[in-house]
Every structure is written in structure tokens, then in C-alpha cells.
């Protein structure tokens, strides 16, 4: 089972899933919500990116300067610690599209680079 991440030249993050990974997502979506799937997905498959999610506190939202329920991925250093100039990605269609359904159905998910 493989998930791959690629940063495109425009800065967007593409996550791809092979057929076995897509089947895993299908099973996971039967057992848990998208909100609960993100931490597992990121920790086990995405590596040094960590989620800043819909579960963030109001203080986190204010610190980030973002008011959204979108899943957000923040780049960290290879050792899992903070990066000096991290990139941040989000999923703009979160209100009308389930990001894991998209990844399951198409085998790919594109997260948009958040720009200042």
C-alpha cells in the first residue's frame, strides 16, 4: 500500500494513492469520520507533514490567522520538529467535496499552497 506526496512547481501538494491504499481509505471511511481519519493518515503515511485540523482550538485559529474548517497540512522538518519557513497546504473545496472520497475515487488529492 503506497501513498506518495509530490510538491508541484506551483507549490501545491499532490497526494496519490495506489489501489491498495484506495481500498484502505474505503474501509476507514466506513469506520470513522474524515476528521478522525486525518491524524491516522498523516502519522502513518504522509511522513513529516502534520495536520492542523478541524479540531484546532480557537487559540490555534487566531495564531494561524485562518478561519476555516478545511484540513490543513503544515510542513515540518525531517525530524518532525518545526521548520524555519514551513509551507502550509489546505483543501479549498472542503465544503462541497470530501477529500478522502476524492482520493479514494480518483487516486489523487491536490492540496493548495496557502499564500500570504
C-alpha angles and dihedrals in degrees: 000000000000137000116182131194125205129178109218122219089257089058098252117135119233118198117192130191129201120222094270091051091049090053089050090054090050091055094044092052089057091055106037144016125264089250091058094042096059097070092048092045094049097043096047103033116015099056119201097015117092130196127251098192150182085276093068117126123243089255090056090050092052093047091051094045091228131120105193142115091214120121108256128196120203121199117238133186118275090262091057094254127119120297120226093230107014125190118227125209130191139178108242096191093058093121095058105022132053104225094210092049087053092050092045095048101039103024092236141076125189118207114197120235109244111228129196 
